[in-house]
Amino acid sequence: SFEQMLTVDGILILKFFLHISKKEQKKRFDHLTASKETSWRVTKEDIKRNEEFDRYLRMNEEMLENTDTDYGPWTIIESVDKRYAALKIMATVYDRLSRELDKRKALKERPIQPSQTAVAPENALYKNGVLSGIDLSKKLTQTEYKRETKRLQQRLEELHSEIYRLRIPVVIGFEGWAYQPSGSQRIPGKPHVGGQRYRKGPPLSVAFLEQCTQSRSYCYL
């Protein structure tokens, strides 16, 4: 597959599915359509998908089951509470980057022989089960969010520097109910998020990850 080809070339793939309930999705649509400035972001197709939420839920579950692989595992993000969602994304990015760095350092010190290429699947760590069984009530207080964000931010900055020094390409992809069309959103000092490839730039930040979650495209680091 295409994703497998990327990983063979040394690219680390992180895929996030942002999940919310039918009620929460309609609430967000109503909020957007209430203003002329944002109503364009909700299409007739969006309204239809909300009305047929259960049917599309089954389709998404099938998609996740068929595209969740050892080299490109999905992480389901409970996204009703935006603070919880952002922090879980940051924590997962940190964990995956840490594991990848440790693995590559070990390979550099002790190259794997052809007979040793089989590895244990990693995606078991990120399995969340089917969407219909996800607990969407998870949330964080503002105090908890600020404390944990500050801690993870510092660790991500250190990891990002090492990732850049070793020239390890990373692709972060977002999909799911909770995405919002990217419109004209931009990262300060950066081109538009959707589908752009960043050859260098500032360390991974909360702003970058939060902007990525607003885009249905892949973000490249």
Beta strands, then each sheet from edge to edge (+ up, - down):
strand 1: 12-19
strand 2: 74-78
strand 3: 170-176
strand 4: 218-220
sheet 1: 2+ 1+ 3+ 4-
end
